[in-house]
Amino acid sequence: MKNSTNSFLPFALPDIGEEEISEVVSSLRSGWVTSGPKAKQFESDFGEWLGGGVETISVNSATAGLHLALEALGIGPGDEVITTTHTFTATAEVIRYLGADPVFVDIDAATLCISPPAIEAAITPRTKAIIPVHFAGRSADMVEILSIAKRHDLRVVEDAAHALPTTCNGNLVGTLESDVTVFSFYANKTITTGEGGMLVTRNPEIAKRARIMRLHGINRDAFDRFTAKVPSWYYEIVAPGFKYNLTDIAASIGIHQLKKAHNFQQKRQSIAERYNSELAGLPITLPPGAAQGDIHSWHLYVIQLNDNTNTTRDKFIESMFDCGIGMSVHYVPLHQHPYWRETYKLTPEMFPVSQHVYERTATLPLYTKMTDSDVSRVINAVKNILE
Ligand SMILES: *Cc1c(COP(=O)(O)O)cnc(C)c1O
């Protein structure tokens, strides 16, 4: 089924306009290329975009943001953090950075997000925090998760790498009652800065600690307070910090991507709606939609092949590639990876829902630069292979 007449349709592509390009050029010409005025502006724009009342700390990746969040919450050796097996390894590796242990739990079949009853069953006296993931851009059940956290005095850090913009009960992810929310601006995410992320919190103590640890443990407050009295070369190190700051070059891209975020979401949603209507009736399970009245970011369009299909998931993906269409799988669950499997003695039987989804799942291309005919091409290929 090789199709050499069509060029390859990539799985994902960023949507960068002239505005982003000119802003980057202006940063380059300004002589200020690392964290400076553009990073500050991106942070304040992001806070306003969320509706105000939150502190925003730009970082060079969501992984960095998740690490800073757990560090600021005091997570350390002996602590347990509950998270989903159905995610990217970054969600869990940051727990290990601090010497704490992830406790992996299964997902809910209806949302593909972490299962609240599974969270509750995994709580021990060592449990300190929960990291839910808004899988594919559909909100996790935050009402239930926040209520579990409250009952057991646990902290909540949302991995919102897929969730811009996503709402839960009408509220944007980033404005909920969790302790910290972390967004990703990696190349394939709904908005991008190449590499980048944003840590969002309402807690001034967490914000203060994360700002210090983001840049080598330099106490900026002391720095700012005393600059009037002592020479500007003076600074103080108060902790062995990290190097997680976002550059002005990257922030320049983010400033303009953020302005387009709602437009991007509408484009993604209209592609998802076409997929939903034109793929209905095939032997596949369509992705979970948002709850009534909520926004799904549609970062990913994840289907599952039903057991009555004429092919396997692997062969399906291979046939899509043969049609010149880029595909992916979200995710190879963490319990399948050698490091996690061997360190925590994980088996597929411990995660029946995630395992079932994993064996049948495939992710179709979905991004704002797809044309109507690109979308038709994907739909026709899926139909040809499965009908
Ligand atoms: C992309 C992603 C991350 C990591 O984001 P980076 O900005 O690349 O560090 C974390 N969690 C999930 C679920 C992701 O998809």
The ligand as a Tripos MOL2 file, in Angstrom:
@<TRIPOS>MOLECULE
LIG
   15    15     1     0     0
SMALL
NO_CHARGES

@<TRIPOS>ATOM
      1 C1          5.6510   16.5780   27.3230 C.3       1 LIG1
      2 C2          5.2750   16.0630   28.6610 C.ar      1 LIG1
      3 C3          6.0340   16.3350   29.8010 C.ar      1 LIG1
      4 C4          7.3790   16.9860   29.7500 C.3       1 LIG1
      5 O1          7.3740   18.2420   29.1700 O.3       1 LIG1
      6 P1          8.7800   18.9320   28.8300 P.3       1 LIG1
      7 O2          8.4190   20.3760   28.6380 O.co2     1 LIG1
      8 O3          9.2780   18.2770   27.5660 O.co2     1 LIG1
      9 O4          9.6800   18.7130   29.9700 O.co2     1 LIG1
     10 C5          5.5750   15.9240   31.0210 C.ar      1 LIG1
     11 N1          4.4250   15.2350   31.1290 N.ar      1 LIG1
     12 C6          3.6680   14.9290   30.0560 C.ar      1 LIG1
     13 C7          2.3940   14.1790   30.2550 C.3       1 LIG1
     14 C8          4.0800   15.3170   28.7900 C.ar      1 LIG1
     15 O5          3.3620   14.9740   27.7130 O.3       1 LIG1
@<TRIPOS>BOND
     1     1     2 1
     2     2     3 ar
     3     2    14 ar
     4     3     4 1
     5     3    10 ar
     6     4     5 1
     7     5     6 1
     8     6     7 2
     9     6     8 1
    10     6     9 1
    11    10    11 ar
    12    11    12 ar
    13    12    13 1
    14    12    14 ar
    15    14    15 1
@<TRIPOS>SUBSTRUCTURE
     1 LIG1         1 GROUP 0 **** ****
